[in-house]
């Protein structure tokens, strides 16, 4: 058994995939658009004109799979009550990932030393996804 995060970007999934490729070196595994589905979505699930939006995609970051979708294409993604933790090997790596994730987003906790990590910070990216980035021993 495994547990994998599944994020719904409500119409911004393709933009998010490109962003995570640049910011984190994400490797896109697959992309399926609504128009490519072997079965049409149930009536009213996605608005007309959403055929090119992403029904399902997945990417990996540091060996972890993250699944994503445009969901119901509402234009209002909401990511609350969780953070994705990016555990890195060195302080240099925290800067390498933190800075691009913060571009267009907001910093909740600037990078700095904590009692559990020599370098740790928290940021919400431009899509509203919360990240905790730190060197974990």
Buried (B, 14 or more C-beta within 10 A) or exposed (E): EEEEEEBBBBBBBBEBBEBBBEBBEBEBEEBBBBEEEEEEEEEEEBEEEBBEBBBBBBBBBEEEBBBBBBBBBEEEBEBEEEBBEBBBEEBEBBBBBBEBBBEEBEEBEEBEEEEEBBBBBBBBBBBBBBBBBBBBE
